[in-house]
Amino acid sequence: MICQAQRPQSPQPPQPEPPPLWLPPGNYNVTLCADGTVTILCQQVGMFPIHDLAKFEQAISGTLSKVLSGNGAGDCALGAWDVKAAAEGVNANFSATCTDHDGNTFSESVQIGIRP
């Protein structure tokens, strides 16, 4: 009887996880664009000191919710941020779905660019 022995296979090392996306602390130019019911062409909104991208995301989300509700767009739900590296900084994309005081629902796709 002849056994067909197989060569032992070397186990494949696990693939490394991609590093978390982060920015070194510093001052960053921030741009905002929106497309949907209302289109906002990309425009610079200012330079901001950013020391923690997650905290910046929370602050921007809270501010946008207040601005939208203060302008008649109550009941807004902001989607999760999709943050990707882009041109020495990052782009953050998310959606916003709101209902106005007449019960009309509208949606926007928002992009925030963060660059040194």
N, C-alpha and C positions, 0 to 999 in steps of 0.2 A: 504494500500500500504506500503510495506516494502522497505525502502531505504537501499541499501548496501553502507554504509559509509566506506570510506577507511581511514585508519590511516594516518595522515599527515606524510609525509616522511621528515626526516631531510635532508636538502640539504648537498650534499657531498662537503667538502672543496676542492678547486682547488688544483691539484697536484703542488708541487713546481717545478720550473724550475731547472734543474741541474746547479750547480755553473759554471761560466765560467772557462775554463781551464787556469791556470796561473802558473807561477813559481816564487818563491820569488827571488828577485835580488841576483845574485851571479855569481860565476865562474862555468861554466859547460863544461864537456867533450862532444865533438860533434863527432859523427860517421856518415859516409856516405856509402850507398850501392845503387847499381843500377842494374836493370835487364831489358833486352830488346835486342836491336841490339848489344849493348856492355854490358857485365856484369862486374860490379865493386864489388868485394867482400867487405864486411863490413870492414871498416878501420877507425881508429881514425884520424880525421883531425886537432884536436887541442883543446885547452881549451879556451873558450871565456867568457868574462864578458857579462852576459845577464841581462838587467834591465827591458826590455819590450819585451815579446815574439813576439808581432805583428811587432815591429820594427826590431827584429832579422830576422823574416820571410821575410820582405821586403829587408833587406840587403843581405840575402843569395840568394833570387830569383834574385836580380839584379846582384850579383856576378856570379851566375851560367850562366845567360844569356850572360854576357860578356865573360866568359871562353869558352862557347860553340861557340859563334860567332867568337871568336879569333882563334878557332881551325877548322874553315871551316864549322861549322854548323850554318849557318845564318837562319833567319826566324824561330826562336824558339818560341814556345808557351808553357808556363808553366801552368799546371792546378792548381786549387785551392788546398790549403793545407788541408789535413784531419789530424787534430792533436788529439791524444788520449793519456791519461795517461798510463804510462808503467814504471814499476820498478824504482820508486822514481824519475822519470823524465817524459819525453814525447817522443813519436814517431810522426814525421811529414811525411806523405806520400803524394806524388803528382806525376803527370806525366809530361813528357816533350816530345813534338813532334817537330822535327826540319827537315829542308830541307837543304841538302848540296849544294855546288856550282854546282853540276851536275844535280840538280833537284830531287835527291833521297830523299824520306821521311823516317824517322825512329823515333821510339818511345822508351822511357825508362820509367820504373817505378822507382821512387827514394824514398828512405827512409832515413830520417835524425833522428838519435837518440840523445837525449839531456839528459845527466845524471849529477848529482852532482859529 
